[in-house]
Amino acid sequence: MLMETGTDFTPDSLSVSSMLLTSAEKTTYREMIGSLMYLAVMTHPDISFAISSLFQYLDALRCIHLVAVKQTFCDLISTKHLKLVLRGKIPDIVGFSDANWASHLHHHSISGFAFFVGMGA
């Protein structure tokens, strides 16, 4: 569970508190986002959506953003035993895509895709 469906981190949202982070917490947040971006590029493309969603708010950080980044680290730790396994009798390649046009308050389009080789994504 890297990010719950429909989570809205925009500063104007009712679920986001008005409590700002201290400068030390902002630095920590940026370092954590940088570490997660490295993981997303190198080993964990599955966290890319969560990281890109949290990366958008570097200038308007609230406590909920820091909590969400910490939750992402906890989720990664709890799933570190999982691995990618490619199986199947016929290694067919199947692709799926989806797009969401400006459904959030920030009015950015979001898209995604997945390709499967055999039974593995």
LUMLORO-38302 format. One record per residue (C-alpha): residue number from 1; residue in three letters; z, x, y. Coordinates in Angstrom, 1 decimal. Each point is the difference from the previous one (the first is absolute). Example, Ala and Ser with C-alpha at 12.3 -4.5 7.8 and 13.67 -1.06 7.14 Angstrom:
# LUMLORO-38302
- 1;ALA;7.8;12.3;-4.5
- 2;SER;-0.7;1.4;3.4
//
This chain:
# LUMLORO-38302
- 1;MET;0.0;0.0;0.0
- 2;LEU;-1.2;2.3;2.7
- 3;MET;-0.3;-2.7;2.6
- 4;GLU;0.6;-3.7;-0.2
- 5;THR;-2.9;-2.3;0.6
- 6;GLY;-0.2;-1.4;3.6
- 7;THR;2.4;2.6;1.4
- 8;ASP;-0.5;0.2;3.8
- 9;PHE;1.3;3.1;1.8
- 10;THR;-1.5;-0.8;3.5
- 11;PRO;2.6;0.4;2.7
- 12;ASP;-0.5;-3.6;1.2
- 13;SER;0.7;-1.5;-3.4
- 14;LEU;3.2;-2.0;-0.5
- 15;SER;0.9;2.1;-3.1
- 16;VAL;0.1;3.2;2.0
- 17;SER;3.2;0.8;1.9
- 18;SER;-0.1;1.2;3.6
- 19;MET;2.3;3.0;-1.0
- 20;LEU;-1.9;3.2;0.7
- 21;LEU;0.4;3.3;-1.9
- 22;THR;1.7;3.0;1.5
- 23;SER;-2.2;3.1;0.6
- 24;ALA;1.5;1.7;-3.1
- 25;GLU;-0.9;-3.1;-2.1
- 26;LYS;-3.5;0.0;1.5
- 27;THR;-0.5;3.6;-1.1
- 28;THR;1.3;-0.8;-3.5
- 29;TYR;-2.3;-3.0;-0.2
- 30;ARG;-3.0;2.1;1.0
- 31;GLU;0.8;2.7;-2.5
- 32;MET;0.4;-2.6;-2.8
- 33;ILE;-3.3;-1.6;0.9
- 34;GLY;-1.7;3.4;0.0
- 35;SER;1.4;0.7;-3.5
- 36;LEU;-1.1;-3.4;-1.3
- 37;MET;-3.5;0.6;1.5
- 38;TYR;-0.3;3.2;-1.9
- 39;LEU;1.1;-1.8;-3.2
- 40;ALA;-2.5;-2.8;0.7
- 41;VAL;-2.9;2.5;0.3
- 42;MET;0.9;2.4;-2.8
- 43;THR;1.7;-2.0;-2.8
- 44;HIS;0.8;-3.6;0.9
- 45;PRO;-2.9;-2.0;1.5
- 46;ASP;2.0;-3.2;-0.9
- 47;ILE;2.3;0.5;3.0
- 48;SER;-2.8;0.3;2.5
- 49;PHE;0.2;-3.5;1.2
- 50;ALA;3.8;0.1;0.6
- 51;ILE;-0.3;3.3;1.8
- 52;SER;-2.9;-1.0;2.2
- 53;SER;1.9;-3.2;0.9
- 54;LEU;3.2;1.9;1.0
- 55;PHE;-2.0;2.8;1.7
- 56;GLN;-1.3;-2.5;2.6
- 57;TYR;3.4;-0.3;1.7
- 58;LEU;0.9;3.7;0.8
- 59;ASP;0.2;-0.9;3.7
- 60;ALA;2.0;-3.2;-0.4
- 61;LEU;2.5;0.9;-2.7
- 62;ARG;2.8;-2.5;-1.0
- 63;CYS;2.6;0.2;-2.7
- 64;ILE;-2.0;-2.1;-2.4
- 65;HIS;-2.7;2.7;0.0
- 66;LEU;2.4;2.6;-1.1
- 67;VAL;1.5;-2.3;-2.7
- 68;ALA;-3.6;-0.6;-1.3
- 69;VAL;-0.8;3.7;-0.2
- 70;LYS;3.3;0.7;-1.8
- 71;GLN;-0.9;-2.9;-2.4
- 72;THR;-3.3;1.6;-0.7
- 73;PHE;1.7;3.2;-1.0
- 74;CYS;2.4;-2.0;-2.3
- 75;ASP;-3.0;-1.7;-1.6
- 76;LEU;-1.7;3.3;-0.6
- 77;ILE;3.1;1.4;-1.6
- 78;SER;0.5;-3.0;-2.3
- 79;THR;-3.7;0.2;-1.2
- 80;LYS;-0.3;3.7;-0.5
- 81;HIS;-0.1;-0.4;-3.8
- 82;LEU;-3.2;-2.1;0.2
- 83;LYS;-3.4;1.6;-0.4
- 84;LEU;-3.6;-0.8;-0.1
- 85;VAL;-1.5;-0.6;-3.5
- 86;LEU;-3.7;-0.5;-0.5
- 87;ARG;-0.8;-1.8;-3.2
- 88;GLY;-2.6;-2.3;-1.4
- 89;LYS;-2.7;0.0;-2.6
- 90;ILE;-2.7;-0.3;2.5
- 91;PRO;0.6;1.9;3.3
- 92;ASP;-1.5;-2.7;2.2
- 93;ILE;0.3;0.4;3.7
- 94;VAL;1.1;-3.2;1.8
- 95;GLY;0.7;-0.4;3.7
- 96;PHE;1.8;-2.5;2.1
- 97;SER;0.4;-0.3;3.8
- 98;ASP;1.8;-2.3;2.4
- 99;ALA;0.2;-0.3;3.8
- 100;ASN;2.3;-1.8;2.4
- 101;TRP;-1.4;-0.5;3.5
- 102;ALA;2.6;0.1;2.8
- 103;SER;2.7;-2.1;-1.7
- 104;HIS;2.9;2.0;1.5
- 105;LEU;1.2;-0.1;3.5
- 106;HIS;-1.5;3.4;0.8
- 107;HIS;-3.5;-1.5;-0.9
- 108;HIS;-1.2;2.9;-2.1
- 109;SER;-2.1;-0.5;-3.0
- 110;ILE;1.4;1.2;-3.4
- 111;SER;-2.2;0.8;-3.0
- 112;GLY;0.6;1.4;-3.4
- 113;PHE;-1.8;0.8;-3.2
- 114;ALA;0.8;1.0;-3.6
- 115;PHE;-2.3;1.5;-2.7
- 116;PHE;0.9;0.0;-3.7
- 117;VAL;-1.3;2.4;-2.6
- 118;GLY;0.7;-1.6;-3.3
- 119;MET;3.5;-1.5;0.3
- 120;GLY;1.3;2.4;2.8
- 121;ALA;-0.3;-0.4;3.7
//
